[in-house]
Amino acid sequence: MEIHQVKQALVLTSRLEDLGHLPIKVLKSLSTGATLVAMDPIDVKPGDWVFTIANSAARDAAGDKRLLTDLTVGGIIDDWQPE
């Protein structure tokens, strides 16, 4: 798991059927500053601090093992103060 801040929603005009229909969010990594994208089954908003679940566990976290994802938002962190 890693901590990220939600930057914005990513709008896809077309996607593979195996990606499902969950919203996709653009995230910024707290530890590396990298920009990432993740499936969002919990409806986070820009500015929220979240933790993510990666790799094969990301499919379970998205709610369907058949979805093609390597990163899924797992939860919102309340009152997070980055160092």
Secondary structure, DSSP 8 states (H G I E B T S, - for coil): -EEEEEEEEE--SS--GGGTT--EEEEEETTT--EEEEE-TT---TT-EEEEEETHHHHHHHT-TTS--SEEEEEEETT----
